[in-house]
Amino acid sequence: MNSIRAKIWYLLADSKTNEKYSSLVVKKYQILDLITNIFLALTTSTSIAAWTIWNKFPALWILIIGISQVLMIFKPYFLFPKYIKVFNEKSIRWQQMTVDLEQLWFELNESNIDNNAASKSYFEFKRQILTFDNIPEELIFFHHKKQLTLAENECNIFLTKI
């Protein structure tokens, strides 16, 4: 592989990994948001309906209601909907970039373009990628190790198919 071919290949691999990573992070926050909402809905609706059960197990009642009240107070600070929105947008942008890079890789492999044209496209894509990591100030970027490992594995499967 000459240097521009290698750069395009590695950028394609990074792009696919970031695409998968972003979509897996979206799923993680969607699941956390769903679990939180279901827990709050269940504790709210069953607290009245199951009064006789709660009379038999008051410690359990206090624990569940206490957790639900604390969760209700802190839920707006979890920012799950904002994380979902940001990472969903990232996922879409990375999907588009992956397709563009895959096309560039194919065109270079088939000798439809020369190294100069490929180099120009490569650096245009690199400039576009600089805009992908804009995260609102109120969000803290957490490292999601499990999702990254899964994304890398899915990327490796993708790359073996090219």
DSSP file (Angstrom, degrees, kcal/mol; ACC not computed):
  #  RESIDUE AA STRUCTURE BP1 BP2  ACC     N-H-->O    O-->H-N    N-H-->O    O-->H-N    TCO  KAPPA ALPHA  PHI   PSI    X-CA   Y-CA   Z-CA
    1    1 A M              0   0    0      0, 0.0     2,-0.1     0, 0.0     0, 0.0   0.000 360.0 360.0 360.0 130.3    0.0    0.0    0.0
    2    2 A N     >  -     0   0    0      1,-0.1     4,-2.3     4,-0.0     5,-0.2  -0.359 360.0 -93.9 -79.9 174.3    1.3    3.4   -0.8
    3    3 A S  H  > S+     0   0    0      1,-0.2     4,-2.6     2,-0.2     5,-0.2   0.863 122.3  47.4 -65.3 -40.1    0.8    6.2    1.7
    4    4 A I  H  > S+     0   0    0      2,-0.2     4,-2.4     1,-0.2    -1,-0.2   0.891 112.5  51.5 -69.3 -35.4   -2.4    7.7    0.5
    5    5 A R  H  > S+     0   0    0      2,-0.2     4,-2.5     1,-0.2    -2,-0.2   0.929 111.8  47.0 -62.2 -44.3   -4.0    4.2    0.1
    6    6 A A  H  X S+     0   0    0     -4,-2.3     4,-2.8     2,-0.2     5,-0.3   0.919 111.5  50.9 -64.0 -43.5   -3.0    3.4    3.7
    7    7 A K  H  X S+     0   0    0     -4,-2.6     4,-2.3     1,-0.2    -2,-0.2   0.920 112.2  46.4 -61.3 -43.7   -4.3    6.8    5.0
    8    8 A I  H  X S+     0   0    0     -4,-2.4     4,-2.4     2,-0.2    -1,-0.2   0.918 112.5  50.7 -64.9 -43.3   -7.7    6.2    3.2
    9    9 A W  H  X S+     0   0    0     -4,-2.5     4,-2.2     1,-0.2    -2,-0.2   0.934 113.4  44.3 -60.6 -47.1   -7.9    2.6    4.5
   10   10 A Y  H  X S+     0   0    0     -4,-2.8     4,-2.5     2,-0.2    -1,-0.2   0.851 112.7  51.5 -69.8 -33.6   -7.2    3.7    8.1
   11   11 A L  H  X S+     0   0    0     -4,-2.3     4,-2.7    -5,-0.3    -1,-0.2   0.887 109.2  51.3 -68.5 -37.1   -9.6    6.6    7.9
   12   12 A L  H  X S+     0   0    0     -4,-2.4     4,-2.6     2,-0.2    -2,-0.2   0.919 110.9  48.4 -62.3 -43.6  -12.2    4.2    6.6
   13   13 A A  H  X S+     0   0    0     -4,-2.2     4,-2.2     2,-0.2    -2,-0.2   0.923 113.6  46.3 -63.3 -44.1  -11.6    1.9    9.6
   14   14 A D  H  X S+     0   0    0     -4,-2.5     4,-2.8     2,-0.2     5,-0.2   0.909 112.5  51.0 -63.2 -42.0  -11.7    4.8   12.0
   15   15 A S  H  X S+     0   0    0     -4,-2.7     4,-2.4     2,-0.2    -2,-0.2   0.923 111.2  46.6 -63.1 -45.1  -14.9    6.1   10.4
   16   16 A K  H  X S+     0   0    0     -4,-2.6     4,-2.5     2,-0.2     5,-0.2   0.899 112.7  50.6 -64.8 -40.2  -16.7    2.8   10.6
   17   17 A T  H  X S+     0   0    0     -4,-2.2     4,-3.0    -5,-0.2    -2,-0.2   0.933 112.0  46.9 -62.8 -45.8  -15.6    2.3   14.2
   18   18 A N  H  X S+     0   0    0     -4,-2.8     4,-2.6     2,-0.2    -2,-0.2   0.871 110.6  53.4 -64.9 -36.5  -16.9    5.8   15.1
   19   19 A E  H  X S+     0   0    0     -4,-2.4     4,-2.0    75,-0.2    -2,-0.2   0.955 114.4  40.5 -60.6 -50.4  -20.1    5.1   13.3
   20   20 A K  H  X S+     0   0    0     -4,-2.5     4,-2.3     2,-0.2    -2,-0.2   0.904 114.7  52.8 -65.9 -41.6  -20.7    1.9   15.2
   21   21 A Y  H  X S+     0   0    0     -4,-3.0     4,-2.3    -5,-0.2     5,-0.2   0.932 109.1  49.0 -59.8 -47.5  -19.5    3.4   18.5
   22   22 A S  H  X S+     0   0    0     -4,-2.6     4,-2.1     1,-0.2    -1,-0.2   0.914 112.2  47.9 -60.8 -43.5  -21.9    6.3   18.2
   23   23 A S  H  X S+     0   0    0     -4,-2.0     4,-2.0     1,-0.2    -1,-0.2   0.868 111.7  50.2 -68.4 -34.2  -24.9    4.1   17.4
   24   24 A L  H  X S+     0   0    0     -4,-2.3     4,-2.1     2,-0.2    -1,-0.2   0.868 109.6  50.8 -70.2 -35.6  -24.0    1.8   20.3
   25   25 A V  H  X S+     0   0    0     -4,-2.3     4,-2.4     2,-0.2     5,-0.2   0.892 108.2  53.3 -67.0 -39.2  -23.8    4.7   22.7
   26   26 A V  H  X S+     0   0    0     -4,-2.1     4,-2.5     1,-0.2    -2,-0.2   0.947 109.4  48.5 -58.2 -48.3  -27.2    5.9   21.5
   27   27 A K  H  X S+     0   0    0     -4,-2.0     4,-2.5     1,-0.2    -2,-0.2   0.896 109.3  53.2 -59.8 -40.8  -28.6    2.5   22.3
   28   28 A K  H  X S+     0   0    0     -4,-2.1     4,-2.4     1,-0.2    -1,-0.2   0.940 112.3  43.3 -60.6 -47.9  -27.0    2.5   25.7
   29   29 A Y  H  X S+     0   0    0     -4,-2.4     4,-2.4     1,-0.2    -1,-0.2   0.845 112.1  54.1 -69.3 -32.5  -28.6    5.9   26.6
   30   30 A Q  H  X S+     0   0    0     -4,-2.5     4,-2.5    -5,-0.2    -1,-0.2   0.918 110.5  46.7 -64.3 -42.3  -31.9    4.9   25.2
   31   31 A I  H  X S+     0   0    0     -4,-2.5     4,-2.9     2,-0.2     5,-0.2   0.924 112.5  49.2 -66.0 -44.3  -31.9    1.8   27.4
   32   32 A L  H  X S+     0   0    0     -4,-2.4     4,-2.3     1,-0.2    -2,-0.2   0.912 113.1  47.6 -61.2 -42.0  -30.9    3.8   30.5
   33   33 A D  H  X S+     0   0    0     -4,-2.4     4,-2.5     2,-0.2    -2,-0.2   0.912 112.9  48.7 -65.0 -42.6  -33.7    6.3   29.8
   34   34 A L  H  X S+     0   0    0     -4,-2.5     4,-2.8     2,-0.2     5,-0.2   0.929 111.9  48.2 -63.0 -46.5  -36.2    3.6   29.2
   35   35 A I  H  X S+     0   0    0     -4,-2.9     4,-2.7     1,-0.2     5,-0.2   0.920 112.3  49.5 -61.2 -43.8  -35.3    1.7   32.4
   36   36 A T  H  X S+     0   0    0     -4,-2.3     4,-2.4    -5,-0.2    -1,-0.2   0.936 113.7  45.4 -60.6 -47.2  -35.5    5.0   34.4
   37   37 A N  H  X S+     0   0    0     -4,-2.5     4,-2.5     2,-0.2    -2,-0.2   0.897 113.5  48.8 -65.9 -41.0  -38.9    5.9   33.0
   38   38 A I  H  X S+     0   0    0     -4,-2.8     4,-2.9     2,-0.2     5,-0.2   0.932 111.4  50.1 -64.9 -44.5  -40.3    2.4   33.5
   39   39 A F  H  X S+     0   0    0     -4,-2.7     4,-2.6    -5,-0.2     5,-0.2   0.931 113.2  45.8 -58.8 -46.0  -39.0    2.2   37.1
   40   40 A L  H  X S+     0   0    0     -4,-2.4     4,-2.0    -5,-0.2    -1,-0.2   0.902 113.9  48.6 -65.3 -40.1  -40.6    5.6   37.8
   41   41 A A  H  X S+     0   0    0     -4,-2.5     4,-2.5     2,-0.2     5,-0.2   0.916 113.4  47.1 -65.5 -42.8  -43.9    4.7   36.2
   42   42 A L  H  X S+     0   0    0     -4,-2.9     4,-2.7     1,-0.2     5,-0.3   0.923 112.8  47.5 -66.0 -44.4  -44.1    1.4   38.0
   43   43 A T  H  X S+     0   0    0     -4,-2.6     4,-1.0    -5,-0.2    -1,-0.2   0.877 114.7  47.5 -67.1 -34.5  -43.3    2.8   41.4
   44   44 A T  H  X S+     0   0    0     -4,-2.0     4,-0.6    -5,-0.2    -2,-0.2   0.937 117.9  39.4 -69.8 -46.2  -45.8    5.6   40.9
   45   45 A S  H  X S+     0   0    0     -4,-2.5     4,-1.1     1,-0.2     3,-0.3   0.854 119.4  44.3 -76.5 -34.0  -48.6    3.4   39.7
   46   46 A T  H  X S+     0   0    0     -4,-2.7     4,-2.1    -5,-0.2    -1,-0.2   0.674  94.5  77.8 -85.5 -14.8  -48.1    0.5   42.1
   47   47 A S  H  < S+     0   0    0     -4,-1.0    -1,-0.2    -5,-0.3    -2,-0.1   0.867 107.7  29.7 -63.1 -34.2  -47.5    2.6   45.2
   48   48 A I  H >< S+     0   0    0     -4,-0.6     3,-1.2    -3,-0.3    -1,-0.2   0.874 118.9  53.8 -88.9 -43.2  -51.3    3.1   45.5
   49   49 A A  H 3< S+     0   0    0     -4,-1.1     3,-0.3     1,-0.3    -2,-0.2   0.804 112.4  43.4 -64.7 -31.1  -52.6   -0.1   43.9
   50   50 A A  T >X  +     0   0    0     -4,-2.1     4,-2.0     1,-0.2     3,-0.5  -0.141  68.7 134.8-109.5  38.3  -50.6   -2.4   46.2
   51   51 A W  H <> S+     0   0    0     -3,-1.2     4,-1.6     1,-0.2    -1,-0.2   0.856  71.5  54.8 -56.5 -38.6  -51.1   -0.7   49.5
   52   52 A T  H 3> S+     0   0    0     -3,-0.3     4,-0.9     1,-0.2    -1,-0.2   0.873 107.8  49.4 -66.0 -36.1  -51.8   -3.9   51.3
   53   53 A I  H X> S+     0   0    0     -3,-0.5     4,-1.3     1,-0.2     3,-0.7   0.908 108.6  53.0 -67.6 -40.1  -48.5   -5.5   50.1
   54   54 A W  H 3< S+     0   0    0     -4,-2.0     7,-0.3     1,-0.2    -1,-0.2   0.806 101.1  60.6 -68.0 -27.8  -46.6   -2.4   51.2
   55   55 A N  H 3< S+     0   0    0     -4,-1.6    -1,-0.2     1,-0.2    -2,-0.2   0.828 106.7  47.4 -65.8 -29.8  -48.2   -2.7   54.7
   56   56 A K  H << S+     0   0    0     -4,-0.9    -2,-0.2    -3,-0.7    -1,-0.2   0.789 122.8  32.6 -79.9 -28.6  -46.5   -6.1   55.0
   57   57 A F     X  +     0   0    0     -4,-1.3     4,-2.1     1,-0.1    -1,-0.2  -0.586  66.3 160.0-128.1  68.7  -43.1   -5.0   53.8
   58   58 A P  H  > S+     0   0    0      0, 0.0     4,-2.6     0, 0.0     5,-0.2   0.842  74.4  55.8 -64.0 -33.7  -42.6   -1.4   55.0
   59   59 A A  H  > S+     0   0    0      2,-0.2     4,-2.4     1,-0.2     5,-0.2   0.917 109.4  46.7 -65.5 -41.1  -38.8   -1.4   54.6
   60   60 A L  H  > S+     0   0    0      2,-0.2     4,-2.8     1,-0.2     5,-0.3   0.911 111.8  52.0 -64.0 -42.3  -39.1   -2.4   51.0
   61   61 A W  H  X S+     0   0    0     -4,-2.1     4,-2.5    -7,-0.3     5,-0.3   0.928 110.8  46.9 -58.3 -47.6  -41.8    0.2   50.5
   62   62 A I  H  X S+     0   0    0     -4,-2.6     4,-2.5     1,-0.2    -1,-0.2   0.913 113.7  48.8 -63.3 -43.4  -39.5    2.9   52.0
   63   63 A L  H  X S+     0   0    0     -4,-2.4     4,-2.6     2,-0.2    -2,-0.2   0.940 114.4  43.7 -62.8 -49.3  -36.5    1.8   49.9
   64   64 A I  H  X S+     0   0    0     -4,-2.8     4,-2.5     2,-0.2    -2,-0.2   0.930 117.7  44.1 -65.5 -46.1  -38.4    1.7   46.6
   65   65 A I  H  X S+     0   0    0     -4,-2.5     4,-2.4    -5,-0.3    -1,-0.2   0.899 113.5  52.1 -66.5 -39.3  -40.2    5.0   47.1
   66   66 A G  H  X S+     0   0    0     -4,-2.5     4,-2.3    -5,-0.3    -2,-0.2   0.932 111.5  46.3 -61.3 -45.7  -37.0    6.6   48.4
   67   67 A I  H  X S+     0   0    0     -4,-2.6     4,-2.8     1,-0.2    -2,-0.2   0.918 112.6  50.4 -62.6 -43.2  -35.0    5.5   45.3
   68   68 A S  H  X S+     0   0    0     -4,-2.5     4,-2.3     1,-0.2    -1,-0.2   0.877 110.7  49.2 -65.5 -35.8  -37.8    6.6   43.0
   69   69 A Q  H  X S+     0   0    0     -4,-2.4     4,-1.9     2,-0.2    -1,-0.2   0.913 113.0  45.9 -69.8 -41.7  -38.0   10.1   44.7
   70   70 A V  H  X S+     0   0    0     -4,-2.3     4,-2.4     2,-0.2    -2,-0.2   0.918 113.9  49.9 -64.1 -42.6  -34.2   10.5   44.4
   71   71 A L  H  X S+     0   0    0     -4,-2.8     4,-2.0     1,-0.2    -2,-0.2   0.890 108.6  52.8 -62.0 -40.5  -34.3    9.3   40.8
   72   72 A M  H  < S+     0   0    0     -4,-2.3    -1,-0.2     1,-0.2    -2,-0.2   0.882 111.0  47.2 -63.5 -38.4  -37.1   11.8   40.1
   73   73 A I  H  < S+     0   0    0     -4,-1.9    -2,-0.2     1,-0.2    -1,-0.2   0.919 120.2  36.6 -69.1 -43.7  -35.1   14.6   41.5
   74   74 A F  H >X S+     0   0    0     -4,-2.4     3,-1.6     1,-0.2     4,-0.7   0.627  91.1  91.7 -87.4 -13.7  -31.9   13.7   39.6
   75   75 A K  H >X S+     0   0    0     -4,-2.0     3,-1.4     1,-0.3     4,-0.6   0.866  82.2  55.6 -53.8 -43.0  -33.4   12.5   36.3
   76   76 A P  H 34 S+     0   0    0      0, 0.0     3,-0.4     0, 0.0    -1,-0.3   0.795 105.6  54.4 -61.6 -23.7  -33.3   16.0   34.6
   77   77 A Y  H <4 S+     0   0    0     -3,-1.6    -2,-0.2     1,-0.2    -3,-0.1   0.598  90.8  72.6 -85.3 -11.4  -29.5   16.1   35.3
   78   78 A F  H << S-     0   0    0     -3,-1.4    -1,-0.2    -4,-0.7    -3,-0.1   0.798  82.4-158.4 -71.2 -28.0  -28.9   12.7   33.6
   79   79 A L     X  +     0   0    0     -4,-0.6     4,-2.3    -3,-0.4     3,-0.3   0.760  31.6 156.1  57.8  30.0  -29.5   14.4   30.2
   80   80 A F  H  >  +     0   0    0     -5,-0.4     4,-2.7     1,-0.2     5,-0.2   0.911  69.1  52.2 -54.1 -47.0  -30.3   11.1   28.5
   81   81 A P  H  > S+     0   0    0      0, 0.0     4,-2.2     0, 0.0    -1,-0.2   0.877 110.3  49.0 -60.0 -35.6  -32.3   12.8   25.7
   82   82 A K  H  > S+     0   0    0     -3,-0.3     4,-2.7     2,-0.2     5,-0.2   0.912 111.4  48.4 -70.0 -41.4  -29.5   15.2   25.0
   83   83 A Y  H  X S+     0   0    0     -4,-2.3     4,-2.7     2,-0.2     5,-0.3   0.917 111.7  50.9 -61.9 -42.6  -26.9   12.4   24.8
   84   84 A I  H  X S+     0   0    0     -4,-2.7     4,-2.0    -5,-0.2    -2,-0.2   0.927 112.2  46.6 -60.8 -45.2  -29.2   10.4   22.5
   85   85 A K  H  X S+     0   0    0     -4,-2.2     4,-2.2    -5,-0.2    -2,-0.2   0.941 114.5  46.0 -63.2 -48.6  -29.6   13.4   20.2
   86   86 A V  H  X S+     0   0    0     -4,-2.7     4,-2.1     1,-0.2    -2,-0.2   0.933 116.9  42.8 -62.8 -47.7  -25.9   14.2   20.0
   87   87 A F  H  X S+     0   0    0     -4,-2.7     4,-2.4     2,-0.2    -1,-0.2   0.802 111.2  55.4 -74.1 -27.0  -24.8   10.7   19.5
   88   88 A N  H  X S+     0   0    0     -4,-2.0     4,-2.1    -5,-0.3    -1,-0.2   0.924 109.6  47.1 -67.0 -43.1  -27.6   10.0   17.0
   89   89 A E  H  X S+     0   0    0     -4,-2.2     4,-2.3     2,-0.2    -2,-0.2   0.902 112.3  50.5 -62.8 -40.8  -26.4   13.0   14.9
   90   90 A K  H  X S+     0   0    0     -4,-2.1     4,-2.8     1,-0.2     5,-0.2   0.921 108.3  52.8 -61.9 -43.8  -22.8   11.7   15.2
   91   91 A S  H  X S+     0   0    0     -4,-2.4     4,-2.4     1,-0.2    -2,-0.2   0.913 109.7  47.8 -59.5 -44.0  -23.8    8.3   14.1
   92   92 A I  H  X S+     0   0    0     -4,-2.1     4,-2.3     2,-0.2    -1,-0.2   0.924 112.6  48.6 -64.2 -44.4  -25.6    9.7   11.0
   93   93 A R  H  X S+     0   0    0     -4,-2.3     4,-2.2     1,-0.2    -2,-0.2   0.908 112.8  47.9 -63.3 -41.3  -22.6   11.9   10.1
   94   94 A W  H  X S+     0   0    0     -4,-2.8     4,-2.7     2,-0.2   -75,-0.2   0.867 108.6  54.8 -68.6 -35.1  -20.2    9.0   10.5
   95   95 A Q  H  X S+     0   0    0     -4,-2.4     4,-2.1    -5,-0.2    -2,-0.2   0.940 110.1  46.4 -60.5 -45.8  -22.4    6.7    8.4
   96   96 A Q  H  X S+     0   0    0     -4,-2.3     4,-2.3     1,-0.2    -2,-0.2   0.910 113.0  49.3 -62.4 -42.5  -22.3    9.3    5.6
   97   97 A M  H  X S+     0   0    0     -4,-2.2     4,-2.8     1,-0.2     5,-0.2   0.900 108.6  53.4 -64.3 -40.4  -18.5    9.6    6.0
   98   98 A T  H  X S+     0   0    0     -4,-2.7     4,-2.7     2,-0.2    -1,-0.2   0.915 109.4  48.0 -61.4 -43.3  -18.1    5.8    5.9
   99   99 A V  H  X S+     0   0    0     -4,-2.1     4,-2.3     2,-0.2    -1,-0.2   0.930 112.5  49.1 -63.1 -44.7  -20.0    5.6    2.6
  100  100 A D  H  X S+     0   0    0     -4,-2.3     4,-2.3     1,-0.2    -2,-0.2   0.914 114.3  45.2 -61.2 -43.0  -18.0    8.4    1.1
  101  101 A L  H  X S+     0   0    0     -4,-2.8     4,-2.9     2,-0.2    -1,-0.2   0.872 110.5  53.4 -70.1 -36.7  -14.7    6.8    2.2
  102  102 A E  H  X S+     0   0    0     -4,-2.7     4,-2.4    -5,-0.2    -1,-0.2   0.901 110.2  48.6 -63.3 -39.7  -15.8    3.4    1.0
  103  103 A Q  H  X S+     0   0    0     -4,-2.3     4,-2.8     2,-0.2    -2,-0.2   0.924 111.6  49.1 -64.7 -44.6  -16.6    4.9   -2.4
  104  104 A L  H  X S+     0   0    0     -4,-2.3     4,-2.4     1,-0.2    -2,-0.2   0.919 111.1  50.4 -60.5 -43.6  -13.2    6.6   -2.4
  105  105 A W  H  X S+     0   0    0     -4,-2.9     4,-2.6     2,-0.2    -2,-0.2   0.921 111.8  47.7 -59.8 -45.2  -11.5    3.4   -1.5
  106  106 A F  H  X S+     0   0    0     -4,-2.4     4,-2.4     2,-0.2     6,-0.2   0.930 111.9  49.2 -62.4 -46.4  -13.3    1.5   -4.3
  107  107 A E  H  <>S+     0   0    0     -4,-2.8     5,-2.7     1,-0.2     6,-1.0   0.883 113.3  47.0 -62.9 -38.6  -12.5    4.2   -6.9
  108  108 A L  H ><5S+     0   0    0     -4,-2.4     3,-1.1     3,-0.2    -1,-0.2   0.911 112.6  49.7 -68.7 -42.1   -8.8    4.1   -5.9
  109  109 A N  H 3<5S+     0   0    0     -4,-2.6    -2,-0.2     1,-0.3    -1,-0.2   0.868 112.6  46.7 -63.3 -37.7   -8.7    0.3   -6.0
  110  110 A E  T 3<5S-     0   0    0     -4,-2.4    -1,-0.3    -5,-0.2    -2,-0.2   0.394 112.7-120.0 -86.2   4.0  -10.3    0.2   -9.4
  111  111 A S  T < 5S+     0   0    0     -3,-1.1    -3,-0.2    -4,-0.2    -4,-0.1   0.789  72.8 134.6  59.8  30.4   -7.9    2.9  -10.7
  112  112 A N  S   <S+     0   0    0     -5,-2.7     2,-0.3    -6,-0.2    -4,-0.2   0.706  74.0  28.1 -77.7 -20.5  -10.9    5.2  -11.4
  113  113 A I  S    S-     0   0    0     -6,-1.0     2,-0.1    -9,-0.1    -2,-0.1  -0.952  83.7-123.3-134.7 157.3   -8.9    8.1   -9.8
  114  114 A D     >  -     0   0    0     -2,-0.3     4,-2.4     1,-0.1     5,-0.2  -0.392  35.9 -96.5 -93.1 176.1   -5.3    8.7   -9.4
  115  115 A N  H  > S+     0   0    0      1,-0.2     4,-2.6     2,-0.2     5,-0.2   0.836 121.4  56.2 -62.8 -34.2   -3.4    9.3   -6.1
  116  116 A N  H  > S+     0   0    0      2,-0.2     4,-2.2     1,-0.2    -1,-0.2   0.937 110.6  43.0 -65.2 -45.7   -3.6   13.1   -6.5
  117  117 A A  H  > S+     0   0    0      2,-0.2     4,-2.3     1,-0.2    -2,-0.2   0.898 115.3  50.3 -65.9 -39.8   -7.4   13.1   -6.7
  118  118 A A  H  X S+     0   0    0     -4,-2.4     4,-2.7     2,-0.2    -2,-0.2   0.899 109.7  51.0 -63.7 -40.8   -7.6   10.6   -3.9
  119  119 A S  H  X S+     0   0    0     -4,-2.6     4,-2.3     2,-0.2    -2,-0.2   0.910 109.4  50.1 -63.1 -43.2   -5.3   12.7   -1.7
  120  120 A K  H  X S+     0   0    0     -4,-2.2     4,-1.6     1,-0.2    -2,-0.2   0.936 113.3  45.6 -61.4 -46.9   -7.4   15.8   -2.3
  121  121 A S  H  X S+     0   0    0     -4,-2.3     4,-2.5     1,-0.2    -2,-0.2   0.910 109.8  56.1 -62.2 -42.6  -10.6   13.9   -1.4
  122  122 A Y  H  X S+     0   0    0     -4,-2.7     4,-2.3     1,-0.2    -2,-0.2   0.933 109.2  44.6 -55.9 -49.3   -8.9   12.4    1.7
  123  123 A F  H  X S+     0   0    0     -4,-2.3     4,-1.7     1,-0.2    -1,-0.2   0.795 110.1  55.4 -72.2 -26.1   -7.9   15.8    3.1
  124  124 A E  H  X S+     0   0    0     -4,-1.6     4,-2.0    -5,-0.2    -1,-0.2   0.914 109.5  47.6 -65.8 -42.8  -11.4   17.2    2.4
  125  125 A F  H  X S+     0   0    0     -4,-2.5     4,-2.3     1,-0.2    -2,-0.2   0.902 108.5  54.4 -64.6 -40.7  -12.9   14.3    4.4
  126  126 A K  H  X S+     0   0    0     -4,-2.3     4,-1.1     1,-0.2    -1,-0.2   0.895 108.0  50.2 -60.0 -39.7  -10.4   15.0    7.2
  127  127 A R  H  < S+     0   0    0     -4,-1.7     4,-0.5     1,-0.2     3,-0.4   0.904 109.7  50.7 -64.6 -41.4  -11.5   18.6    7.3
  128  128 A Q  H >< S+     0   0    0     -4,-2.0     3,-1.5     1,-0.2     4,-0.3   0.902 104.7  57.5 -62.2 -40.3  -15.2   17.5    7.5
  129  129 A I  H >< S+     0   0    0     -4,-2.3     3,-1.8     1,-0.3     4,-0.5   0.800  91.1  71.2 -63.7 -29.2  -14.4   15.1   10.4
  130  130 A L  T 3< S+     0   0    0     -4,-1.1     3,-0.4    -3,-0.4    -1,-0.3   0.786  96.8  52.4 -57.3 -26.6  -13.0   18.0   12.5
  131  131 A T  T X  S+     0   0    0     -3,-1.5     3,-0.8    -4,-0.5    -1,-0.3   0.549  90.0  80.3 -86.5  -7.4  -16.6   19.3   12.8
  132  132 A F  T <  S+     0   0    0     -3,-1.8    -1,-0.2    -4,-0.3    -2,-0.2   0.754  81.6  62.2 -73.5 -24.5  -18.0   15.9   14.1
  133  133 A D  T 3   +     0   0    0     -4,-0.5     2,-0.7    -3,-0.4    -1,-0.2   0.100  64.3 131.8 -96.1  24.9  -16.8   16.3   17.7
  134  134 A N    <   +     0   0    0     -3,-0.8    -3,-0.0   -48,-0.1    -4,-0.0  -0.675  31.4 176.7 -76.4 116.1  -18.8   19.3   18.6
  135  135 A I        -     0   0    0     -2,-0.7     6,-0.1     4,-0.1    -2,-0.1  -0.978  35.4-105.2-122.6 133.1  -20.5   18.4   21.9
  136  136 A P    >   -     0   0    0      0, 0.0     3,-1.7     0, 0.0   -50,-0.0  -0.209  31.1-118.2 -55.1 147.4  -22.7   20.9   23.9
  137  137 A E  T 3  S+     0   0    0      1,-0.3    -2,-0.0     3,-0.0     0, 0.0   0.784 110.1  62.0 -61.2 -29.4  -20.9   22.3   27.0
  138  138 A E  T 3  S+     0   0    0      2,-0.1     2,-0.4   -59,-0.0    -1,-0.3   0.631  91.3  83.3 -75.7 -10.3  -23.5   20.9   29.4
  139  139 A L    <   -     0   0    0     -3,-1.7     2,-0.5   -57,-0.1    -4,-0.1  -0.766  68.5-148.8 -96.4 138.6  -22.6   17.3   28.3
  140  140 A I        -     0   0    0     -2,-0.4     2,-0.8     0, 0.0    -2,-0.1  -0.900  19.0-129.8-101.4 129.4  -19.7   15.4   29.7
  141  141 A F        -     0   0    0     -2,-0.5     2,-0.3    -6,-0.1    -6,-0.0  -0.710  27.2-165.7 -84.0 113.2  -18.1   13.0   27.3
  142  142 A F        -     0   0    0     -2,-0.8     2,-0.5     2,-0.0     0, 0.0  -0.727  21.9-119.7 -95.7 146.8  -17.8    9.6   29.0
  143  143 A H        -     0   0    0     -2,-0.3     2,-0.8     1,-0.0    -2,-0.0  -0.763  20.8-159.9 -85.4 126.0  -15.7    6.8   27.7
  144  144 A H     >  +     0   0    0     -2,-0.5     4,-2.3     1,-0.2     5,-0.2  -0.791  12.8 178.4-109.5  87.0  -17.9    3.8   26.9
  145  145 A K  H  > S+     0   0    0     -2,-0.8     4,-2.4     1,-0.2     5,-0.2   0.880  77.4  50.0 -61.2 -44.0  -15.3    1.0   26.9
  146  146 A K  H  > S+     0   0    0      1,-0.2     4,-2.2     2,-0.2    -1,-0.2   0.922 112.7  47.3 -63.3 -43.7  -17.7   -1.9   26.2
  147  147 A Q  H  > S+     0   0    0      1,-0.2     4,-2.5     2,-0.2    -1,-0.2   0.867 110.9  52.4 -66.5 -36.1  -19.4    0.0   23.3
  148  148 A L  H  X S+     0   0    0     -4,-2.3     4,-2.6     2,-0.2    -2,-0.2   0.914 109.1  49.0 -65.8 -42.7  -15.9    0.8   21.9
  149  149 A T  H  X S+     0   0    0     -4,-2.4     4,-2.1     2,-0.2    -2,-0.2   0.923 113.0  47.4 -62.7 -44.0  -14.8   -2.8   22.0
  150  150 A L  H  X S+     0   0    0     -4,-2.2     4,-2.5     1,-0.2    -2,-0.2   0.906 111.8  51.0 -62.4 -41.5  -18.1   -3.9   20.3
  151  151 A A  H  X S+     0   0    0     -4,-2.5     4,-2.4     1,-0.2    -2,-0.2   0.905 109.1  50.5 -63.7 -41.8  -17.7   -1.2   17.7
  152  152 A E  H  X S+     0   0    0     -4,-2.6     4,-2.3     2,-0.2    -1,-0.2   0.901 111.0  49.2 -63.6 -40.2  -14.1   -2.3   16.9
  153  153 A N  H  X S+     0   0    0     -4,-2.1     4,-1.8     2,-0.2    -2,-0.2   0.921 111.9  47.7 -64.8 -43.7  -15.2   -5.9   16.5
  154  154 A E  H  X S+     0   0    0     -4,-2.5     4,-2.2     1,-0.2    -2,-0.2   0.874 110.7  52.8 -65.0 -36.5  -18.1   -4.8   14.2
  155  155 A C  H  X S+     0   0    0     -4,-2.4     4,-2.9     2,-0.2    -2,-0.2   0.918 106.3  52.8 -64.0 -43.9  -15.6   -2.7   12.2
  156  156 A N  H  X S+     0   0    0     -4,-2.3     4,-1.6     1,-0.2    -1,-0.2   0.893 109.3  49.4 -59.9 -39.7  -13.2   -5.6   11.8
  157  157 A I  H  X S+     0   0    0     -4,-1.8     4,-0.8     2,-0.2    -1,-0.2   0.928 111.7  49.6 -63.4 -44.7  -16.1   -7.7   10.4
  158  158 A F  H >X S+     0   0    0     -4,-2.2     3,-1.0     1,-0.2     4,-0.6   0.923 109.3  51.4 -58.4 -46.7  -17.0   -4.9    8.0
  159  159 A L  H >< S+     0   0    0     -4,-2.9     3,-0.6     1,-0.3    -1,-0.2   0.794 103.5  57.6 -66.8 -29.0  -13.4   -4.5    6.8
  160  160 A T  H 3< S+     0   0    0     -4,-1.6    -1,-0.3     1,-0.2    -2,-0.2   0.729 103.7  55.1 -72.1 -19.2  -13.0   -8.2    6.0
  161  161 A K  H <<        0   0    0     -3,-1.0    -1,-0.2    -4,-0.8    -2,-0.2   0.609 360.0 360.0 -87.7 -13.2  -16.0   -7.9    3.7
  162  162 A I    <<        0   0    0     -3,-0.6    -1,-0.2    -4,-0.6    -2,-0.1   0.493 360.0 360.0 -78.2 360.0  -14.5   -5.1    1.6
